[in-house]
């Protein structure tokens, strides 16, 4: 069983920054591609960013490119999402997820084998 636990969400003003963390336990973290998704009520879960097992390849959805940075520390079994220049449109529950492969075009929800429970990010205007 793989356990993913997100942290770092909260309330921030527009233009501010947050860093989300996701710590993975239960299996070898460095075997998994990692992704961040987000979801708002009534909408489908949306891909945000992904990183391959080595950290050498990343991909972002267009709306966050240049503002968000995904990274990973395989020694700490943790993946991060640095979010800068936040806008109210970034308000969502953010989910960390693990996949047995990396998709250079970005993940679909069906690609992910394991999910965290999410952390809420609220950006006020």
DRENPA-3360 file (N, C-alpha, C; in nm, 2 decimals, always signed):
BEGIN
1 = XXXXXXXX = +0.08/-0.12/+0.00/+0.00/+0.00/+0.00/+0.09/+0.12/+0.00 ~ +0.05/+0.22/-0.08/+0.13/+0.35/-0.09/+0.04/+0.46/-0.03 ~ +0.10/+0.53/+0.06/+0.03/+0.64/+0.13/+0.09/+0.77/+0.09 ~ +0.01/+0.86/+0.04/+0.05/+1.00/+0.00/-0.02/+1.10/+0.09 ~ +0.06/+1.19/+0.15/+0.00/+1.29/+0.24/+0.05/+1.42/+0.20 ~ -0.05/+1.51/+0.16/-0.02/+1.64/+0.12/-0.02/+1.74/+0.24 ~ +0.05/+1.85/+0.22/+0.05/+1.95/+0.32/+0.09/+2.08/+0.26 ~ +0.06/+2.19/+0.33/+0.11/+2.32/+0.28/+0.00/+2.41/+0.22;
9 = XXXXXXXX = -0.12/+2.36/+0.21/-0.23/+2.44/+0.16/-0.27/+2.55/+0.27 ~ -0.36/+2.64/+0.22/-0.40/+2.74/+0.31/-0.46/+2.86/+0.24 ~ -0.48/+2.97/+0.31/-0.54/+3.09/+0.25/-0.42/+3.19/+0.22 ~ -0.43/+3.24/+0.10/-0.33/+3.34/+0.06/-0.39/+3.45/-0.03 ~ -0.34/+3.56/-0.02/-0.39/+3.67/-0.11/-0.34/+3.66/-0.25 ~ -0.41/+3.71/-0.34/-0.37/+3.71/-0.48/-0.23/+3.77/-0.50 ~ -0.15/+3.71/-0.58/-0.01/+3.75/-0.60/+0.08/+3.68/-0.50 ~ +0.03/+3.61/-0.41/+0.12/+3.55/-0.31/+0.16/+3.41/-0.35;
17 = XXXXXXXX = +0.23/+3.34/-0.26/+0.29/+3.21/-0.29/+0.26/+3.11/-0.19 ~ +0.26/+2.99/-0.23/+0.25/+2.87/-0.14/+0.34/+2.76/-0.19 ~ +0.38/+2.68/-0.10/+0.45/+2.56/-0.14/+0.38/+2.44/-0.08 ~ +0.34/+2.35/-0.17/+0.27/+2.23/-0.13/+0.38/+2.12/-0.13 ~ +0.36/+2.03/-0.03/+0.45/+1.91/-0.02/+0.36/+1.79/-0.02 ~ +0.42/+1.68/-0.07/+0.35/+1.55/-0.07/+0.46/+1.44/-0.03 ~ +0.44/+1.38/+0.08/+0.53/+1.28/+0.13/+0.47/+1.14/+0.10 ~ +0.55/+1.05/+0.05/+0.51/+0.92/+0.00/+0.57/+0.81/+0.09;
25 = XXXXXXXX = +0.49/+0.72/+0.13/+0.55/+0.61/+0.21/+0.48/+0.48/+0.16 ~ +0.55/+0.37/+0.19/+0.50/+0.24/+0.16/+0.56/+0.16/+0.04 ~ +0.61/+0.24/-0.05/+0.68/+0.18/-0.16/+0.80/+0.26/-0.20 ~ +0.88/+0.22/-0.29/+1.00/+0.30/-0.33/+0.96/+0.42/-0.41 ~ +0.97/+0.53/-0.35/+0.92/+0.66/-0.41/+0.99/+0.68/-0.55 ~ +1.11/+0.65/-0.56/+1.19/+0.68/-0.68/+1.14/+0.60/-0.80 ~ +1.05/+0.50/-0.78/+1.00/+0.42/-0.89/+0.88/+0.49/-0.96 ~ +0.83/+0.60/-0.90/+0.70/+0.66/-0.95/+0.72/+0.79/-1.01;
33 = XXXXXXXX = +0.66/+0.81/-1.12/+0.63/+0.95/-1.17/+0.53/+1.01/-1.08 ~ +0.54/+1.14/-1.06/+0.45/+1.21/-0.96/+0.38/+1.32/-1.03 ~ +0.26/+1.35/-0.99/+0.18/+1.45/-1.04/+0.10/+1.53/-0.94 ~ +0.06/+1.65/-0.97/-0.03/+1.73/-0.90/-0.15/+1.76/-0.98 ~ -0.27/+1.74/-0.92/-0.39/+1.77/-0.98/-0.47/+1.87/-0.89 ~ -0.57/+1.93/-0.94/-0.66/+2.02/-0.86/-0.80/+2.00/-0.90 ~ -0.89/+2.03/-0.81/-1.03/+2.01/-0.83/-1.11/+2.12/-0.76 ~ -1.21/+2.17/-0.82/-1.31/+2.26/-0.76/-1.44/+2.19/-0.76;
41 = XXXXXXXX = -1.53/+2.23/-0.67/-1.66/+2.16/-0.66/-1.74/+2.17/-0.80 ~ -1.79/+2.05/-0.84/-1.87/+2.05/-0.96/-1.78/+2.03/-1.09 ~ -1.65/+2.03/-1.07/-1.57/+2.02/-1.19/-1.48/+1.89/-1.18 ~ -1.43/+1.85/-1.30/-1.35/+1.73/-1.30/-1.21/+1.77/-1.25 ~ -1.14/+1.67/-1.20/-1.00/+1.69/-1.15/-0.92/+1.72/-1.27 ~ -0.83/+1.83/-1.25/-0.76/+1.89/-1.36/-0.61/+1.86/-1.33 ~ -0.54/+1.82/-1.44/-0.39/+1.80/-1.43/-0.33/+1.94/-1.41 ~ -0.22/+1.95/-1.32/-0.15/+2.07/-1.30/-0.01/+2.06/-1.34;
49 = XXXXXXXX = +0.06/+1.95/-1.29/+0.21/+1.94/-1.32/+0.25/+1.80/-1.29 ~ +0.36/+1.76/-1.36/+0.41/+1.62/-1.34/+0.56/+1.63/-1.34 ~ +0.62/+1.52/-1.28/+0.77/+1.51/-1.28/+0.81/+1.36/-1.29 ~ +0.91/+1.34/-1.37/+0.95/+1.20/-1.38/+1.03/+1.15/-1.27 ~ +1.08/+1.02/-1.27/+1.13/+0.96/-1.15/+1.26/+1.03/-1.11 ~ +1.34/+1.08/-1.21/+1.47/+1.14/-1.17/+1.46/+1.29/-1.14 ~ +1.34/+1.34/-1.18/+1.33/+1.49/-1.17/+1.38/+1.57/-1.29 ~ +1.43/+1.50/-1.39/+1.49/+1.56/-1.50/+1.39/+1.61/-1.61;
57 = XXXXXXXX = +1.26/+1.56/-1.60/+1.16/+1.60/-1.69/+1.04/+1.65/-1.61 ~ +0.98/+1.76/-1.66/+0.86/+1.81/-1.59/+0.77/+1.86/-1.70 ~ +0.64/+1.87/-1.67/+0.54/+1.92/-1.76/+0.43/+1.99/-1.68 ~ +0.37/+2.09/-1.74/+0.28/+2.17/-1.67/+0.16/+2.20/-1.76 ~ +0.04/+2.22/-1.70/-0.07/+2.27/-1.78/-0.04/+2.41/-1.81 ~ -0.10/+2.46/-1.92/-0.07/+2.59/-1.97/-0.10/+2.70/-1.87 ~ -0.20/+2.69/-1.80/-0.25/+2.80/-1.71/-0.15/+2.82/-1.59 ~ -0.06/+2.73/-1.56/+0.03/+2.75/-1.45/+0.17/+2.76/-1.49;
65 = XXXXXXXX = +0.20/+2.74/-1.62/+0.34/+2.74/-1.67/+0.40/+2.88/-1.64 ~ +0.52/+2.88/-1.59/+0.59/+3.00/-1.55/+0.56/+3.05/-1.42 ~ +0.45/+3.00/-1.35/+0.42/+3.04/-1.21/+0.44/+2.93/-1.11 ~ +0.42/+2.80/-1.16/+0.43/+2.69/-1.07/+0.56/+2.61/-1.10 ~ +0.62/+2.55/-1.00/+0.73/+2.46/-1.03/+0.72/+2.33/-0.95 ~ +0.73/+2.22/-1.01/+0.72/+2.09/-0.95/+0.87/+2.04/-0.93 ~ +0.89/+1.98/-0.82/+1.02/+1.93/-0.79/+1.01/+1.81/-0.70 ~ +1.12/+1.73/-0.68/+1.11/+1.62/-0.60/+1.24/+1.59/-0.53;
73 = XXXXXXXX = +1.24/+1.54/-0.41/+1.36/+1.50/-0.34/+1.34/+1.35/-0.31 ~ +1.41/+1.27/-0.38/+1.39/+1.12/-0.37/+1.45/+1.07/-0.23 ~ +1.54/+1.14/-0.18/+1.60/+1.11/-0.05/+1.49/+1.13/+0.06 ~ +1.40/+1.22/+0.04/+1.30/+1.25/+0.14/+1.16/+1.20/+0.11 ~ +1.16/+1.13/-0.01/+1.03/+1.07/-0.05/+0.92/+1.18/-0.07 ~ +0.96/+1.29/-0.12/+0.87/+1.40/-0.12/+0.87/+1.47/-0.25 ~ +0.75/+1.51/-0.30/+0.74/+1.60/-0.42/+0.68/+1.73/-0.37 ~ +0.72/+1.83/-0.44/+0.68/+1.97/-0.40/+0.61/+2.04/-0.52;
81 = XXXXXXXX = +0.53/+2.14/-0.49/+0.47/+2.22/-0.59/+0.48/+2.37/-0.54 ~ +0.58/+2.44/-0.59/+0.59/+2.58/-0.56/+0.50/+2.66/-0.64 ~ +0.41/+2.74/-0.58/+0.31/+2.81/-0.65/+0.33/+2.96/-0.63 ~ +0.36/+3.03/-0.73/+0.38/+3.18/-0.72/+0.28/+3.25/-0.80 ~ +0.27/+3.38/-0.78/+0.17/+3.47/-0.85/+0.03/+3.41/-0.85 ~ -0.01/+3.37/-0.74/-0.14/+3.30/-0.73/-0.26/+3.39/-0.76 ~ -0.36/+3.34/-0.83/-0.48/+3.41/-0.86/-0.60/+3.34/-0.80 ~ -0.71/+3.41/-0.78/-0.83/+3.34/-0.73/-0.87/+3.22/-0.82;
89 = XXXXXXXX = -0.83/+3.21/-0.94/-0.86/+3.10/-1.03/-0.78/+2.97/-0.99 ~ -0.68/+2.99/-0.91/-0.60/+2.88/-0.86/-0.67/+2.81/-0.74 ~ -0.77/+2.87/-0.68/-0.84/+2.82/-0.57/-0.89/+2.68/-0.60 ~ -0.86/+2.58/-0.52/-0.90/+2.44/-0.55/-0.84/+2.35/-0.44 ~ -0.89/+2.23/-0.44/-0.82/+2.13/-0.36/-0.72/+2.06/-0.45 ~ -0.59/+2.06/-0.40/-0.48/+2.01/-0.47/-0.45/+1.87/-0.42 ~ -0.43/+1.78/-0.52/-0.41/+1.64/-0.49/-0.27/+1.60/-0.55 ~ -0.20/+1.52/-0.47/-0.08/+1.46/-0.52/-0.11/+1.32/-0.56;
97 = XXXXXXXX = -0.04/+1.27/-0.66/-0.07/+1.13/-0.71/+0.06/+1.07/-0.77 ~ +0.06/+0.94/-0.77/+0.18/+0.86/-0.81/+0.14/+0.77/-0.93 ~ +0.23/+0.77/-1.03/+0.21/+0.68/-1.14/+0.33/+0.59/-1.17 ~ +0.30/+0.48/-1.23/+0.41/+0.38/-1.26/+0.49/+0.42/-1.39 ~ +0.44/+0.53/-1.45/+0.51/+0.58/-1.57/+0.50/+0.73/-1.58 ~ +0.57/+0.79/-1.67/+0.57/+0.93/-1.69/+0.51/+0.96/-1.83 ~ +0.42/+1.06/-1.83/+0.36/+1.09/-1.96/+0.41/+1.23/-2.00 ~ +0.49/+1.25/-2.10/+0.55/+1.38/-2.13/+0.44/+1.48/-2.17;
105 = XXXXXXXX = +0.33/+1.44/-2.21/+0.22/+1.53/-2.25/+0.14/+1.57/-2.13 ~ +0.17/+1.51/-2.01/+0.09/+1.54/-1.89/+0.00/+1.42/-1.86 ~ -0.03/+1.41/-1.73/-0.11/+1.29/-1.69/-0.26/+1.32/-1.71 ~ -0.33/+1.21/-1.72/-0.47/+1.20/-1.70/-0.50/+1.14/-1.57 ~ -0.61/+1.16/-1.51/-0.64/+1.10/-1.38/-0.63/+0.95/-1.38 ~ -0.67/+0.89/-1.49/-0.66/+0.75/-1.51/-0.52/+0.69/-1.51 ~ -0.42/+0.78/-1.53/-0.28/+0.73/-1.53/-0.23/+0.70/-1.39 ~ -0.30/+0.76/-1.29/-0.24/+0.76/-1.16/-0.28/+0.64/-1.08;
113 = XXXXXXXX = -0.18/+0.57/-1.01/-0.21/+0.45/-0.94/-0.25/+0.48/-0.79 ~ -0.20/+0.59/-0.74/-0.23/+0.62/-0.60/-0.25/+0.77/-0.58 ~ -0.34/+0.81/-0.49/-0.37/+0.95/-0.46/-0.36/+0.98/-0.32 ~ -0.33/+1.11/-0.29/-0.35/+1.16/-0.16/-0.49/+1.21/-0.14 ~ -0.51/+1.26/-0.02/-0.65/+1.31/+0.02/-0.67/+1.45/-0.02 ~ -0.57/+1.52/-0.05/-0.58/+1.66/-0.09/-0.56/+1.76/+0.01 ~ -0.52/+1.88/-0.03/-0.50/+2.00/+0.06/-0.56/+2.12/-0.01 ~ -0.64/+2.20/+0.06/-0.72/+2.31/+0.01/-0.63/+2.43/+0.00;
121 = XXXXX = -0.63/+2.49/-0.12/-0.57/+2.62/-0.15/-0.68/+2.72/-0.18 ~ -0.68/+2.83/-0.10/-0.78/+2.94/-0.13/-0.70/+3.07/-0.15 ~ -0.73/+3.13/-0.27/-0.66/+3.25/-0.30/-0.77/+3.36/-0.30 ~ -0.75/+3.46/-0.21/-0.84/+3.57/-0.20/-0.80/+3.69/-0.29 ~ -0.90/+3.76/-0.34/-0.88/+3.87/-0.43/-0.86/+4.00/-0.36;
% end
